[in-house]
Every structure is written in structure tokens, then in C-alpha cells.
Amino acid sequence: MQQSAAATKFVAHKAGGKRSMVWMIFTVGAVLSWGVYGAALGKGTALLHNPLKALLCVGGAYFLIGVLAPVLALSGQGGVTGFNMPGTIWASVGGALGAIGAVCIIWAFRNGGLPNYVMPLVFGGAPVINVLVTMAIQPPKNAPSPMLYLGFLLVVSGAGMVLYYKPS
């Protein structure tokens, strides 16, 4: 699938037609947030003595940040209207997959996994899966460089090294 005109209009541009790099600030925010996510969730799960209590807290945080914040922001832009079915379905599937991932991490902790084992595996494996699925949904115009596959090996090797050489 190609990007729709509606989706491309949201790409920010600087004067002179150069692409804005503001997205990098938010990317760093995601890296920092998700980098601390496993440690915080593992600590909370241990202190609550019940993974379902931790999951309820995750759900409450998702609701506050993922529901109330956009409703307030969209209200300032004219309201919560103009949804289309394909976009709503894909975004909802994405949200469900995020929540399922959180449940899987909590259950990994409940069943003996520790954040310093679980999270490197998740964050090492997820980018590889992301690229493969994205290539299936939006096939590249040209064949991927062999360096992509080397990158896959390096990611997996890196996650393995993090696990093997983690501080004890």
C-alpha cells in the first residue's frame, strides 16, 4: 500500500522544503519511555505482588494518556469526528497489539522472567518483526540491501550479548 495523500499532509516541512527533524525528539521520548518501561513494570509487579494489579495500573495509565489526552486535544480542534473505518480498524489493531504486548510482558514477569532478560529480548526482537511486517504490508520499491539482513543478525546478536553480559 502507498501512503495516502491525507497521511502525507501531516509530514512537517521546514522552509525551503527540507523535512523537519522534530520527529527525532519524539523518537527519543519513545526510546527513553520504553527503555524504562520494563524496569518500572517489573518493579511495580513485584511490589504489588500480583501481575493483574500491575496490568490494571497499565490500563489506567493507557486510559489517562491514550484516551483523555487526545479527546481534549481533538476537542480544541473542532471535536472528535471524521473517523474512517479502515483507519479506525488499523489503529485499533495497533492499540490492541500494544496492550497484548504489555500483558505478555507482565505474564513473562509472573512466570519467572526478569526485566533484564525479558526486555532485551522484546526490544531486540520487536524491530526485526516490525521491519518484516512493514515490508509485507508496504512492499519496498526495490529489493532490500543485504545489509538489512546483516542488521537483523546484529540486532539478535546484540540482544544476546546484552543478556549474556548483563550486570549481575
Biotite code that builds the C-alpha atoms (Angstrom):
import biotite.structure as struc

atoms = struc.array([
    struc.Atom([0.000, 0.000, 0.000], chain_id="A", res_id=1, res_name="MET", atom_name="CA", element="C"),
    struc.Atom([1.120, 3.520, -0.668], chain_id="A", res_id=2, res_name="GLN", atom_name="CA", element="C"),
    struc.Atom([0.760, 6.356, 1.769], chain_id="A", res_id=3, res_name="GLN", atom_name="CA", element="C"),
    struc.Atom([-2.458, 8.277, 1.233], chain_id="A", res_id=4, res_name="SER", atom_name="CA", element="C"),
    struc.Atom([-2.483, 11.974, 0.459], chain_id="A", res_id=5, res_name="ALA", atom_name="CA", element="C"),
    struc.Atom([-4.154, 12.594, 3.806], chain_id="A", res_id=6, res_name="ALA", atom_name="CA", element="C"),
    struc.Atom([-1.333, 10.820, 5.637], chain_id="A", res_id=7, res_name="ALA", atom_name="CA", element="C"),
    struc.Atom([1.409, 12.647, 3.763], chain_id="A", res_id=8, res_name="THR", atom_name="CA", element="C"),
    struc.Atom([-0.013, 16.079, 4.530], chain_id="A", res_id=9, res_name="LYS", atom_name="CA", element="C"),
    struc.Atom([0.971, 15.571, 8.182], chain_id="A", res_id=10, res_name="PHE", atom_name="CA", element="C"),
    struc.Atom([4.684, 15.350, 7.361], chain_id="A", res_id=11, res_name="VAL", atom_name="CA", element="C"),
    struc.Atom([6.202, 18.553, 8.724], chain_id="A", res_id=12, res_name="ALA", atom_name="CA", element="C"),
    struc.Atom([8.471, 20.568, 6.441], chain_id="A", res_id=13, res_name="HIS", atom_name="CA", element="C"),
    struc.Atom([10.858, 23.407, 7.162], chain_id="A", res_id=14, res_name="LYS", atom_name="CA", element="C"),
    struc.Atom([11.206, 26.466, 4.978], chain_id="A", res_id=15, res_name="ALA", atom_name="CA", element="C"),
    struc.Atom([12.900, 25.545, 1.711], chain_id="A", res_id=16, res_name="GLY", atom_name="CA", element="C"),
    struc.Atom([11.173, 22.146, 1.533], chain_id="A", res_id=17, res_name="GLY", atom_name="CA", element="C"),
    struc.Atom([13.537, 20.358, 3.937], chain_id="A", res_id=18, res_name="LYS", atom_name="CA", element="C"),
    struc.Atom([11.973, 17.773, 6.190], chain_id="A", res_id=19, res_name="ARG", atom_name="CA", element="C"),
    struc.Atom([11.709, 18.718, 9.864], chain_id="A", res_id=20, res_name="SER", atom_name="CA", element="C"),
    struc.Atom([13.662, 16.625, 12.340], chain_id="A", res_id=21, res_name="MET", atom_name="CA", element="C"),
    struc.Atom([11.216, 17.258, 15.206], chain_id="A", res_id=22, res_name="VAL", atom_name="CA", element="C"),
    struc.Atom([10.140, 13.615, 14.899], chain_id="A", res_id=23, res_name="TRP", atom_name="CA", element="C"),
    struc.Atom([13.520, 12.666, 16.381], chain_id="A", res_id=24, res_name="MET", atom_name="CA", element="C"),
    struc.Atom([12.574, 14.343, 19.684], chain_id="A", res_id=25, res_name="ILE", atom_name="CA", element="C"),
    struc.Atom([9.523, 12.106, 19.929], chain_id="A", res_id=26, res_name="PHE", atom_name="CA", element="C"),
    struc.Atom([11.522, 9.068, 18.846], chain_id="A", res_id=27, res_name="THR", atom_name="CA", element="C"),
    struc.Atom([13.979, 9.716, 21.667], chain_id="A", res_id=28, res_name="VAL", atom_name="CA", element="C"),
    struc.Atom([10.992, 10.128, 24.009], chain_id="A", res_id=29, res_name="GLY", atom_name="CA", element="C"),
    struc.Atom([9.697, 6.695, 22.970], chain_id="A", res_id=30, res_name="ALA", atom_name="CA", element="C"),
    struc.Atom([13.137, 5.121, 23.363], chain_id="A", res_id=31, res_name="VAL", atom_name="CA", element="C"),
    struc.Atom([13.520, 6.590, 26.845], chain_id="A", res_id=32, res_name="LEU", atom_name="CA", element="C"),
    struc.Atom([9.936, 5.727, 27.878], chain_id="A", res_id=33, res_name="SER", atom_name="CA", element="C"),
    struc.Atom([10.044, 2.172, 26.602], chain_id="A", res_id=34, res_name="TRP", atom_name="CA", element="C"),
    struc.Atom([13.605, 1.736, 27.780], chain_id="A", res_id=35, res_name="GLY", atom_name="CA", element="C"),
    struc.Atom([12.471, 2.376, 31.355], chain_id="A", res_id=36, res_name="VAL", atom_name="CA", element="C"),
    struc.Atom([9.080, 0.657, 30.841], chain_id="A", res_id=37, res_name="TYR", atom_name="CA", element="C"),
    struc.Atom([10.220, -2.881, 31.625], chain_id="A", res_id=38, res_name="GLY", atom_name="CA", element="C"),
    struc.Atom([12.162, -1.937, 34.726], chain_id="A", res_id=39, res_name="ALA", atom_name="CA", element="C"),
    struc.Atom([9.275, 0.142, 36.089], chain_id="A", res_id=40, res_name="ALA", atom_name="CA", element="C"),
    struc.Atom([6.698, -2.519, 35.246], chain_id="A", res_id=41, res_name="LEU", atom_name="CA", element="C"),
    struc.Atom([8.841, -5.263, 36.775], chain_id="A", res_id=42, res_name="GLY", atom_name="CA", element="C"),
    struc.Atom([9.300, -3.261, 39.975], chain_id="A", res_id=43, res_name="LYS", atom_name="CA", element="C"),
    struc.Atom([5.576, -2.428, 40.149], chain_id="A", res_id=44, res_name="GLY", atom_name="CA", element="C"),
    struc.Atom([4.592, -6.055, 39.558], chain_id="A", res_id=45, res_name="THR", atom_name="CA", element="C"),
    struc.Atom([6.911, -7.208, 42.341], chain_id="A", res_id=46, res_name="ALA", atom_name="CA", element="C"),
    struc.Atom([5.685, -4.550, 44.797], chain_id="A", res_id=47, res_name="LEU", atom_name="CA", element="C"),
    struc.Atom([2.006, -5.214, 44.037], chain_id="A", res_id=48, res_name="LEU", atom_name="CA", element="C"),
    struc.Atom([2.518, -8.988, 44.444], chain_id="A", res_id=49, res_name="HIS", atom_name="CA", element="C"),
    struc.Atom([0.024, -9.585, 41.636], chain_id="A", res_id=50, res_name="ASN", atom_name="CA", element="C"),
    struc.Atom([0.543, -9.137, 37.899], chain_id="A", res_id=51, res_name="PRO", atom_name="CA", element="C"),
    struc.Atom([-3.144, -8.399, 37.345], chain_id="A", res_id=52, res_name="LEU", atom_name="CA", element="C"),
    struc.Atom([-2.885, -5.388, 39.653], chain_id="A", res_id=53, res_name="LYS", atom_name="CA", element="C"),
    struc.Atom([0.091, -4.181, 37.613], chain_id="A", res_id=54, res_name="ALA", atom_name="CA", element="C"),
    struc.Atom([-1.888, -4.710, 34.390], chain_id="A", res_id=55, res_name="LEU", atom_name="CA", element="C"),
    struc.Atom([-4.781, -2.701, 35.826], chain_id="A", res_id=56, res_name="LEU", atom_name="CA", element="C"),
    struc.Atom([-2.360, 0.154, 36.546], chain_id="A", res_id=57, res_name="CYS", atom_name="CA", element="C"),
    struc.Atom([-1.026, -0.070, 32.975], chain_id="A", res_id=58, res_name="VAL", atom_name="CA", element="C"),
    struc.Atom([-4.609, 0.078, 31.686], chain_id="A", res_id=59, res_name="GLY", atom_name="CA", element="C"),
    struc.Atom([-5.362, 3.112, 33.841], chain_id="A", res_id=60, res_name="GLY", atom_name="CA", element="C"),
    struc.Atom([-2.276, 4.887, 32.522], chain_id="A", res_id=61, res_name="ALA", atom_name="CA", element="C"),
    struc.Atom([-3.180, 3.981, 28.928], chain_id="A", res_id=62, res_name="TYR", atom_name="CA", element="C"),
    struc.Atom([-6.675, 5.357, 29.512], chain_id="A", res_id=63, res_name="PHE", atom_name="CA", element="C"),
    struc.Atom([-5.468, 8.617, 31.019], chain_id="A", res_id=64, res_name="LEU", atom_name="CA", element="C"),
    struc.Atom([-2.789, 9.243, 28.416], chain_id="A", res_id=65, res_name="ILE", atom_name="CA", element="C"),
    struc.Atom([-4.188, 7.389, 25.408], chain_id="A", res_id=66, res_name="GLY", atom_name="CA", element="C"),
    struc.Atom([-7.859, 8.372, 25.679], chain_id="A", res_id=67, res_name="VAL", atom_name="CA", element="C"),
    struc.Atom([-8.296, 11.551, 27.693], chain_id="A", res_id=68, res_name="LEU", atom_name="CA", element="C"),
    struc.Atom([-5.342, 13.468, 26.189], chain_id="A", res_id=69, res_name="ALA", atom_name="CA", element="C"),
    struc.Atom([-6.413, 13.032, 22.537], chain_id="A", res_id=70, res_name="PRO", atom_name="CA", element="C"),
    struc.Atom([-10.074, 13.705, 23.361], chain_id="A", res_id=71, res_name="VAL", atom_name="CA", element="C"),
    struc.Atom([-9.062, 17.004, 24.962], chain_id="A", res_id=72, res_name="LEU", atom_name="CA", element="C"),
    struc.Atom([-6.705, 17.870, 22.095], chain_id="A", res_id=73, res_name="ALA", atom_name="CA", element="C"),
    struc.Atom([-9.261, 16.939, 19.418], chain_id="A", res_id=74, res_name="LEU", atom_name="CA", element="C"),
    struc.Atom([-11.926, 18.948, 21.235], chain_id="A", res_id=75, res_name="SER", atom_name="CA", element="C"),
    struc.Atom([-9.723, 22.000, 20.778], chain_id="A", res_id=76, res_name="GLY", atom_name="CA", element="C"),
    struc.Atom([-9.537, 21.214, 17.043], chain_id="A", res_id=77, res_name="GLN", atom_name="CA", element="C"),
    struc.Atom([-13.279, 21.031, 16.453], chain_id="A", res_id=78, res_name="GLY", atom_name="CA", element="C"),
    struc.Atom([-14.263, 17.733, 18.000], chain_id="A", res_id=79, res_name="GLY", atom_name="CA", element="C"),
    struc.Atom([-13.888, 14.005, 17.764], chain_id="A", res_id=80, res_name="VAL", atom_name="CA", element="C"),
    struc.Atom([-15.255, 13.452, 14.249], chain_id="A", res_id=81, res_name="THR", atom_name="CA", element="C"),
    struc.Atom([-14.099, 12.386, 10.812], chain_id="A", res_id=82, res_name="GLY", atom_name="CA", element="C"),
    struc.Atom([-13.005, 8.820, 11.568], chain_id="A", res_id=83, res_name="PHE", atom_name="CA", element="C"),
    struc.Atom([-12.949, 6.367, 8.658], chain_id="A", res_id=84, res_name="ASN", atom_name="CA", element="C"),
    struc.Atom([-13.380, 2.621, 9.018], chain_id="A", res_id=85, res_name="MET", atom_name="CA", element="C"),
    struc.Atom([-10.018, 1.387, 7.614], chain_id="A", res_id=86, res_name="PRO", atom_name="CA", element="C"),
    struc.Atom([-8.003, 3.864, 9.697], chain_id="A", res_id=87, res_name="GLY", atom_name="CA", element="C"),
    struc.Atom([-10.038, 3.109, 12.802], chain_id="A", res_id=88, res_name="THR", atom_name="CA", element="C"),
    struc.Atom([-9.593, -0.635, 12.358], chain_id="A", res_id=89, res_name="ILE", atom_name="CA", element="C"),
    struc.Atom([-5.821, -0.436, 11.778], chain_id="A", res_id=90, res_name="TRP", atom_name="CA", element="C"),
    struc.Atom([-5.265, 1.996, 14.663], chain_id="A", res_id=91, res_name="ALA", atom_name="CA", element="C"),
    struc.Atom([-7.402, -0.169, 16.971], chain_id="A", res_id=92, res_name="SER", atom_name="CA", element="C"),
    struc.Atom([-5.479, -3.302, 15.967], chain_id="A", res_id=93, res_name="VAL", atom_name="CA", element="C"),
    struc.Atom([-2.258, -1.402, 16.741], chain_id="A", res_id=94, res_name="GLY", atom_name="CA", element="C"),
    struc.Atom([-3.608, -0.385, 20.148], chain_id="A", res_id=95, res_name="GLY", atom_name="CA", element="C"),
    struc.Atom([-4.743, -3.935, 20.891], chain_id="A", res_id=96, res_name="ALA", atom_name="CA", element="C"),
    struc.Atom([-1.314, -5.281, 19.930], chain_id="A", res_id=97, res_name="LEU", atom_name="CA", element="C"),
    struc.Atom([0.329, -2.754, 22.261], chain_id="A", res_id=98, res_name="GLY", atom_name="CA", element="C"),
    struc.Atom([-1.933, -3.844, 25.107], chain_id="A", res_id=99, res_name="ALA", atom_name="CA", element="C"),
    struc.Atom([-1.358, -7.531, 24.315], chain_id="A", res_id=100, res_name="ILE", atom_name="CA", element="C"),
    struc.Atom([2.396, -6.843, 24.403], chain_id="A", res_id=101, res_name="GLY", atom_name="CA", element="C"),
    struc.Atom([2.039, -5.288, 27.859], chain_id="A", res_id=102, res_name="ALA", atom_name="CA", element="C"),
    struc.Atom([0.036, -8.321, 29.031], chain_id="A", res_id=103, res_name="VAL", atom_name="CA", element="C"),
    struc.Atom([2.688, -10.668, 27.628], chain_id="A", res_id=104, res_name="CYS", atom_name="CA", element="C"),
    struc.Atom([5.464, -8.770, 29.414], chain_id="A", res_id=105, res_name="ILE", atom_name="CA", element="C"),
    struc.Atom([3.570, -8.877, 32.704], chain_id="A", res_id=106, res_name="ILE", atom_name="CA", element="C"),
    struc.Atom([2.910, -12.612, 32.319], chain_id="A", res_id=107, res_name="TRP", atom_name="CA", element="C"),
    struc.Atom([6.579, -13.162, 31.440], chain_id="A", res_id=108, res_name="ALA", atom_name="CA", element="C"),
    struc.Atom([7.463, -11.470, 34.731], chain_id="A", res_id=109, res_name="PHE", atom_name="CA", element="C"),
    struc.Atom([4.836, -13.520, 36.576], chain_id="A", res_id=110, res_name="ARG", atom_name="CA", element="C"),
    struc.Atom([6.315, -16.721, 35.227], chain_id="A", res_id=111, res_name="ASN", atom_name="CA", element="C"),
    struc.Atom([9.878, -16.040, 36.325], chain_id="A", res_id=112, res_name="GLY", atom_name="CA", element="C"),
    struc.Atom([11.190, -13.666, 33.667], chain_id="A", res_id=113, res_name="GLY", atom_name="CA", element="C"),
    struc.Atom([13.166, -10.689, 34.951], chain_id="A", res_id=114, res_name="LEU", atom_name="CA", element="C"),
    struc.Atom([13.175, -7.269, 33.274], chain_id="A", res_id=115, res_name="PRO", atom_name="CA", element="C"),
    struc.Atom([16.879, -7.520, 32.461], chain_id="A", res_id=116, res_name="ASN", atom_name="CA", element="C"),
    struc.Atom([16.138, -10.724, 30.459], chain_id="A", res_id=117, res_name="TYR", atom_name="CA", element="C"),
    struc.Atom([12.668, -10.045, 29.084], chain_id="A", res_id=118, res_name="VAL", atom_name="CA", element="C"),
    struc.Atom([13.170, -6.502, 27.827], chain_id="A", res_id=119, res_name="MET", atom_name="CA", element="C"),
    struc.Atom([16.345, -7.053, 25.737], chain_id="A", res_id=120, res_name="PRO", atom_name="CA", element="C"),
    struc.Atom([14.577, -9.950, 24.026], chain_id="A", res_id=121, res_name="LEU", atom_name="CA", element="C"),
    struc.Atom([11.463, -7.829, 23.410], chain_id="A", res_id=122, res_name="VAL", atom_name="CA", element="C"),
    struc.Atom([13.359, -4.773, 22.221], chain_id="A", res_id=123, res_name="PHE", atom_name="CA", element="C"),
    struc.Atom([15.804, -6.839, 20.189], chain_id="A", res_id=124, res_name="GLY", atom_name="CA", element="C"),
    struc.Atom([13.131, -8.932, 18.501], chain_id="A", res_id=125, res_name="GLY", atom_name="CA", element="C"),
    struc.Atom([10.423, -6.317, 18.008], chain_id="A", res_id=126, res_name="ALA", atom_name="CA", element="C"),
    struc.Atom([12.349, -4.161, 15.486], chain_id="A", res_id=127, res_name="PRO", atom_name="CA", element="C"),
    struc.Atom([13.087, -7.201, 13.323], chain_id="A", res_id=128, res_name="VAL", atom_name="CA", element="C"),
    struc.Atom([9.420, -8.247, 13.355], chain_id="A", res_id=129, res_name="ILE", atom_name="CA", element="C"),
    struc.Atom([8.407, -4.617, 12.678], chain_id="A", res_id=130, res_name="ASN", atom_name="CA", element="C"),
    struc.Atom([10.559, -4.380, 9.543], chain_id="A", res_id=131, res_name="VAL", atom_name="CA", element="C"),
    struc.Atom([9.380, -7.753, 8.202], chain_id="A", res_id=132, res_name="LEU", atom_name="CA", element="C"),
    struc.Atom([5.688, -6.986, 8.769], chain_id="A", res_id=133, res_name="VAL", atom_name="CA", element="C"),
    struc.Atom([6.032, -3.452, 7.387], chain_id="A", res_id=134, res_name="THR", atom_name="CA", element="C"),
    struc.Atom([7.717, -4.849, 4.261], chain_id="A", res_id=135, res_name="MET", atom_name="CA", element="C"),
    struc.Atom([4.810, -7.295, 3.871], chain_id="A", res_id=136, res_name="ALA", atom_name="CA", element="C"),
    struc.Atom([2.173, -4.558, 4.306], chain_id="A", res_id=137, res_name="ILE", atom_name="CA", element="C"),
    struc.Atom([4.047, -1.929, 2.285], chain_id="A", res_id=138, res_name="GLN", atom_name="CA", element="C"),
    struc.Atom([6.384, -3.801, -0.065], chain_id="A", res_id=139, res_name="PRO", atom_name="CA", element="C"),
    struc.Atom([9.573, -1.872, -0.814], chain_id="A", res_id=140, res_name="PRO", atom_name="CA", element="C"),
    struc.Atom([10.006, -0.481, -4.330], chain_id="A", res_id=141, res_name="LYS", atom_name="CA", element="C"),
    struc.Atom([13.455, -2.090, -4.577], chain_id="A", res_id=142, res_name="ASN", atom_name="CA", element="C"),
    struc.Atom([14.870, -5.288, -3.107], chain_id="A", res_id=143, res_name="ALA", atom_name="CA", element="C"),
    struc.Atom([16.279, -4.694, 0.379], chain_id="A", res_id=144, res_name="PRO", atom_name="CA", element="C"),
    struc.Atom([20.031, -4.363, 0.667], chain_id="A", res_id=145, res_name="SER", atom_name="CA", element="C"),
    struc.Atom([21.836, -7.421, 2.023], chain_id="A", res_id=146, res_name="PRO", atom_name="CA", element="C"),
    struc.Atom([22.937, -5.065, 4.808], chain_id="A", res_id=147, res_name="MET", atom_name="CA", element="C"),
    struc.Atom([19.340, -5.266, 6.138], chain_id="A", res_id=148, res_name="LEU", atom_name="CA", element="C"),
    struc.Atom([19.818, -8.950, 6.843], chain_id="A", res_id=149, res_name="TYR", atom_name="CA", element="C"),
    struc.Atom([23.197, -8.247, 8.404], chain_id="A", res_id=150, res_name="LEU", atom_name="CA", element="C"),
    struc.Atom([21.383, -5.694, 10.581], chain_id="A", res_id=151, res_name="GLY", atom_name="CA", element="C"),
    struc.Atom([18.912, -8.398, 11.640], chain_id="A", res_id=152, res_name="PHE", atom_name="CA", element="C"),
    struc.Atom([21.827, -10.596, 12.700], chain_id="A", res_id=153, res_name="LEU", atom_name="CA", element="C"),
    struc.Atom([23.452, -7.724, 14.576], chain_id="A", res_id=154, res_name="LEU", atom_name="CA", element="C"),
    struc.Atom([20.207, -6.928, 16.442], chain_id="A", res_id=155, res_name="VAL", atom_name="CA", element="C"),
    struc.Atom([19.766, -10.532, 17.504], chain_id="A", res_id=156, res_name="VAL", atom_name="CA", element="C"),
    struc.Atom([23.475, -10.816, 18.394], chain_id="A", res_id=157, res_name="SER", atom_name="CA", element="C"),
    struc.Atom([23.283, -7.539, 20.314], chain_id="A", res_id=158, res_name="GLY", atom_name="CA", element="C"),
    struc.Atom([20.297, -8.705, 22.348], chain_id="A", res_id=159, res_name="ALA", atom_name="CA", element="C"),
    struc.Atom([22.136, -11.946, 23.080], chain_id="A", res_id=160, res_name="GLY", atom_name="CA", element="C"),
    struc.Atom([25.228, -10.037, 24.178], chain_id="A", res_id=161, res_name="MET", atom_name="CA", element="C"),
    struc.Atom([23.158, -7.783, 26.436], chain_id="A", res_id=162, res_name="VAL", atom_name="CA", element="C"),
    struc.Atom([21.669, -10.868, 28.062], chain_id="A", res_id=163, res_name="LEU", atom_name="CA", element="C"),
    struc.Atom([24.978, -12.693, 28.376], chain_id="A", res_id=164, res_name="TYR", atom_name="CA", element="C"),
    struc.Atom([26.996, -9.736, 29.687], chain_id="A", res_id=165, res_name="TYR", atom_name="CA", element="C"),
    struc.Atom([24.287, -8.035, 31.747], chain_id="A", res_id=166, res_name="LYS", atom_name="CA", element="C"),
    struc.Atom([25.337, -6.741, 35.144], chain_id="A", res_id=167, res_name="PRO", atom_name="CA", element="C"),
    struc.Atom([24.594, -9.187, 37.937], chain_id="A", res_id=168, res_name="SER", atom_name="CA", element="C"),
])
